[in-house]
Amino acid sequence: MPTEKTVKSALEALNKALNQLDNEVDRQVEASRNSVEAAAELNRMIEDRSHIAQELDLAQDRANRLEEANREVSRRLVTAMETIRAVLDR
């Protein structure tokens, strides 16, 4: 009988260890899958950031051109107003 108990308890311990190993393998596979998904998401975010940065640069360039055009129009309006005043003052 003691041999049967020893074999039985050894088999139970082995079964328990195998279950723990199986669970750990499952956790590792899931962690690896999550890592791959996280890396893919990071790559998408980097691409999005690059695209947004390019759009921001284009928008900033356009804003700078519009600001320059606005200054030029303002300068011309001031010149026109001064000319009109000069003509009216004669």
Secondary structure, DSSP 8 states (H G I E B T S, - for coil): -HHHHHHHHHHHHHHHHHHHHHHHHHHHHHHHHHHHHHHHHHHHHHHHHHHHHHHHHHHHHHHHHHHHHHHHHHHHHHHHHHHHHHHHH-
